[in-house]
Amino acid sequence: MVRNTAREIAIHLSYELSFTDKAVEDLLSERLTAETFATLAGEDEIYQEAPNAKQADYIRRLVKGVEEHAAELDGYIAKYAKGWSFARIPLVASAIMRVAMYEILYMPDVPNGAAINEAVEIAKKYETPETVKFINGILGSFVRQEVSE
């Protein structure tokens, strides 16, 4: 499993946190198992290979970080979502942006450009072209305004 696949799984789990009552640790323990991956493999190719320990740690770090910083990340999304109310933003798009913003703010080993490019590529699988442009625009504005390099 490569890092972009691990990132996409983290987005799936962050998305799931949007509508579950499960604690983040419970969700991660339940989902990051070989059995769960085997069950989901037929539905989505990203589940063909269960994560190794390093990949699982990366996924856990991302999902827990997104959950812990959700209010902060959502604040940034709302700030840069010109012309869109936060409620109008699809949950998948929000999850994609939260993961990218978390990487940009809290994971210095991930280059900002890589976080944005991966977010856009993942968004292309799940969202309309208009929403992909929206995600790219928000992440670009966020980095230009909030992150000093």
HUVEN-V534866 format. One record per pair of residues at least 12 apart in sequence whose ideal C-beta (glycine too) atoms are under 8 Angstrom apart, sorted by the first residue. I is the first residue (numbers start at 1). J is the second residue. If there is no record, write none. Layout:
i = {I | I}
j = {J | J}
//
This chain:
i = {1 | 1 | 1 | 1 | 1 | 3 | 3 | 4 | 4 | 4 | 5 | 5 | 6 | 6 | 6 | 6 | 7 | 7 | 7 | 7 | 7 | 8 | 8 | 9 | 9 | 9 | 9 | 10 | 10 | 10 | 10 | 10 | 10 | 11 | 11 | 11 | 11 | 11 | 12 | 12 | 13 | 13 | 13 | 13 | 13 | 14 | 14 | 14 | 14 | 14 | 14 | 14 | 15 | 15 | 15 | 16 | 17 | 17 | 17 | 18 | 18 | 18 | 19 | 24 | 24 | 24 | 25 | 27 | 28 | 28 | 28 | 28 | 32 | 32 | 32 | 32 | 32 | 33 | 34 | 37 | 37 | 37 | 38 | 61 | 62 | 62 | 62 | 62 | 65 | 65 | 65 | 66 | 66 | 66 | 66 | 69 | 69 | 69 | 70 | 73 | 73 | 73 | 73 | 74 | 74 | 74 | 76 | 76 | 76 | 77 | 77 | 77 | 77 | 77 | 77 | 80 | 80 | 80 | 80 | 80 | 81 | 81 | 84 | 89 | 90 | 90 | 92 | 92 | 92 | 93 | 93 | 93 | 93 | 93 | 96 | 96 | 96 | 96 | 96 | 96 | 97 | 97 | 97 | 97 | 99 | 100 | 100 | 100 | 100 | 100 | 101 | 101 | 103 | 104 | 104 | 104 | 104 | 104 | 105 | 112 | 112 | 112 | 115 | 116 | 116 | 116 | 116 | 119 | 119 | 119 | 120 | 120 | 120 | 120 | 123 | 123}
j = {49 | 50 | 51 | 52 | 55 | 55 | 58 | 118 | 121 | 122 | 46 | 49 | 51 | 55 | 58 | 59 | 62 | 99 | 103 | 118 | 122 | 46 | 122 | 46 | 47 | 51 | 59 | 58 | 59 | 62 | 63 | 66 | 99 | 92 | 95 | 96 | 99 | 122 | 46 | 95 | 27 | 28 | 31 | 59 | 63 | 62 | 63 | 66 | 67 | 95 | 98 | 99 | 91 | 92 | 95 | 31 | 63 | 66 | 67 | 91 | 94 | 95 | 91 | 63 | 64 | 67 | 64 | 63 | 59 | 60 | 63 | 64 | 50 | 51 | 56 | 59 | 60 | 50 | 50 | 49 | 50 | 51 | 50 | 107 | 99 | 102 | 103 | 107 | 102 | 106 | 107 | 95 | 98 | 99 | 102 | 102 | 105 | 106 | 98 | 97 | 98 | 101 | 102 | 86 | 94 | 98 | 101 | 142 | 146 | 89 | 94 | 97 | 98 | 101 | 138 | 137 | 138 | 141 | 142 | 145 | 134 | 138 | 134 | 134 | 127 | 131 | 123 | 126 | 127 | 123 | 127 | 131 | 134 | 135 | 119 | 122 | 123 | 126 | 127 | 135 | 119 | 135 | 138 | 139 | 119 | 115 | 116 | 118 | 119 | 139 | 139 | 142 | 115 | 116 | 139 | 142 | 143 | 147 | 147 | 143 | 147 | 149 | 139 | 136 | 139 | 140 | 143 | 135 | 136 | 139 | 132 | 135 | 136 | 139 | 135 | 136}
//
